[in-house]
Amino acid sequence: MDVCIIGCGVMGREHAKCWAARPDARVVSVFDPLPEARTRLAGEYRATAYDSYEKAIGHEGVQVVSVCTPTCFRRPIACFAAEHGRHILTEKPLAANLADADAMLAAARQHKVLLSTSFQYRGFSQNQRLRELFRQGVLGAPLYARYVDVREVRPKLAMHRESMNRGPVLDVGVHYFDLLRFLTGAEPLRVFATGTIWGRGRQRLADISDFAIDTAEILVNYTGGHVLSMQVGWGMVEGFKDIHEETLLSPNGTVRIADGRCRVALTGMIDEMEISKVTSQCRIDDMAEAIQGRKELEVTGEDGRRAVLVAMAAFDSIRTGAAVDLG
């Protein structure tokens, strides 16, 4: 498979590395608005660097495009790729809003190409194991899931811009909104959230005027009685030590993920396992196998849209102070 990479920053380099790790794929074209970024990545993989995404996607023989740009740019790139018969893997989130997500889904359907987004949390070994335990009835139900992601203000300024990545409610929230669906098979029903901005006045963010919500508490009710609560804060002072914790509470006990370990304390089962390192390889492999017809695509564009839907409902709830029913 010949692969095009759009966006040659941290995640673009990650996608290129994962594609190149496969014996049946090669990176043949790249684009980034920064000449030095695209030239460097192209040199690493003997690819062609282009000065527009249209030219990079149009490179002869390209079959799949990895879209690793800030979220606000994904719709036109994905739609252009679909119109030219290229399969599409975007970084998460799929899109900046529901209108963009719907346009991308429509383009993929119309031109009969695959569309996926990089929910790599599904591929983590601990989450694969927890899904198995849920299906076996060992984990118990309903699940009450608590996810905490608190960090210093991000070095990537796009993460804090409402006009670009829209902050952690969308950027990291989609991971967890999708993860509970993956673990249980349940669907989100109702969202209530509160949020604010703590990044104003931070030295690192002095050049930002369009601040996104960077601190929020989100509660999501799912079918089957499952509940997700998420505390996210990306507006802490520079030098703050990050906090990442995940807790699952059920009638059968608890699962707690923190400090690089997953500790399971369930009825008849006490266990501890290492957690996976963050990598996009599982989503690259999923897309590659689906393109070759060896399996159905695990993470679809519709899965990406569902997570964006919850994030948009959270924004609406923060704005209005009321819960939002998803219907």
MOUR-V23873 format. One record per residue. N is the residue number from 0. OMEGA is omega in radians with two decimals (* if undefined). Layout:
n:omega
N:OMEGA
N:OMEGA
//
This chain:
n:omega
0:3.05
1:-2.96
2:3.02
3:3.09
4:3.07
5:-3.03
6:-2.99
7:3.06
8:-3.06
9:-3.08
10:3.04
11:3.09
12:3.10
13:3.12
14:3.14
15:3.12
16:-3.10
17:3.07
18:-3.10
19:3.12
20:3.12
21:3.14
22:-3.08
23:-3.11
24:3.06
25:3.08
26:-3.06
27:-3.13
28:-3.14
29:2.99
30:2.95
31:3.13
32:3.10
33:-3.08
34:-3.09
35:-3.14
36:-3.12
37:3.13
38:-3.14
39:-3.12
40:3.10
41:3.14
42:-3.12
43:-3.04
44:3.13
45:3.13
46:3.10
47:3.10
48:-3.13
49:-3.13
50:3.01
51:3.12
52:3.12
53:3.14
54:-3.12
55:3.13
56:-3.14
57:3.10
58:-3.05
59:3.05
60:3.14
61:3.12
62:-3.06
63:-3.11
64:2.98
65:-3.09
66:-3.02
67:3.13
68:2.89
69:-2.97
70:-3.03
71:-3.08
72:-2.93
73:-3.08
74:-3.09
75:-3.14
76:-3.13
77:-3.14
78:3.09
79:3.12
80:3.13
81:-3.14
82:3.13
83:3.01
84:3.14
85:2.98
86:-2.97
87:2.95
88:3.10
89:2.88
90:3.08
91:-0.10
92:-3.14
93:-3.04
94:-3.09
95:-3.12
96:-3.08
97:3.12
98:3.10
99:3.13
100:-3.12
101:3.11
102:3.13
103:3.10
104:-3.13
105:3.14
106:3.13
107:3.11
108:-3.08
109:-3.05
110:3.00
111:3.05
112:3.11
113:3.07
114:3.14
115:3.07
116:-2.88
117:3.00
118:-3.06
119:3.12
120:3.10
121:-3.08
122:-3.14
123:-3.06
124:-3.12
125:3.14
126:3.03
127:-3.13
128:3.14
129:3.07
130:3.11
131:3.13
132:3.10
133:-3.12
134:3.12
135:-3.11
136:-3.12
137:-3.09
138:3.12
139:-3.11
140:-0.03
141:3.10
142:2.94
143:-3.06
144:3.13
145:-3.14
146:-3.12
147:3.10
148:-3.09
149:-3.04
150:2.96
151:3.11
152:-3.01
153:3.06
154:3.06
155:-3.05
156:3.12
157:-3.14
158:-3.08
159:-3.10
160:3.06
161:-3.08
162:-3.07
163:-3.10
164:3.01
165:3.01
166:-2.98
167:3.11
168:3.09
169:-2.94
170:3.11
171:-3.12
172:-3.10
173:3.09
174:-3.03
175:3.06
176:3.11
177:-3.04
178:3.13
179:3.02
180:-3.12
181:-3.09
182:-2.94
183:-3.02
184:-3.11
185:3.13
186:-3.14
187:-3.09
188:-2.96
189:-3.07
190:2.98
191:-3.09
192:2.94
193:-3.10
194:-3.12
195:3.13
196:3.10
197:-3.04
198:3.13
199:3.13
200:3.08
201:-3.07
202:-3.09
203:-3.05
204:-3.04
205:-3.07
206:-3.10
207:3.07
208:-3.09
209:-3.06
210:2.94
211:2.99
212:-3.12
213:-3.12
214:-3.05
215:2.98
216:-3.01
217:3.10
218:-3.12
219:3.02
220:-3.13
221:3.00
222:-3.13
223:3.13
224:3.13
225:-3.09
226:3.03
227:2.95
228:-3.08
229:3.02
230:-3.11
231:3.12
232:3.12
233:-3.12
234:-3.10
235:-3.08
236:3.07
237:-3.12
238:3.11
239:3.11
240:-3.05
241:3.05
242:3.09
243:-3.13
244:3.06
245:3.13
246:3.01
247:3.11
248:3.13
249:3.10
250:-3.10
251:3.13
252:-3.03
253:2.92
254:-3.13
255:3.12
256:-3.14
257:3.06
258:3.06
259:-3.12
260:3.02
261:-3.07
262:-3.08
263:3.10
264:-3.09
265:3.12
266:3.13
267:-3.09
268:3.00
269:-3.05
270:3.05
271:-3.13
272:3.06
273:3.11
274:-3.12
275:2.98
276:-3.13
277:3.09
278:3.11
279:-3.02
280:-3.11
281:-3.13
282:3.05
283:-3.13
284:3.13
285:3.13
286:-3.13
287:-3.13
288:3.12
289:3.10
290:-3.11
291:3.07
292:-3.11
293:-3.12
294:3.00
295:3.10
296:-3.10
297:3.14
298:-3.09
299:3.04
300:3.11
301:3.06
302:3.10
303:-3.14
304:-3.14
305:-3.14
306:3.09
307:3.11
308:3.14
309:3.12
310:3.13
311:3.08
312:3.09
313:3.09
314:3.13
315:-3.14
316:3.09
317:-3.10
318:-3.02
319:-3.07
320:-3.11
321:3.03
322:-3.12
323:3.06
324:-3.08
325:3.10
326:*
//
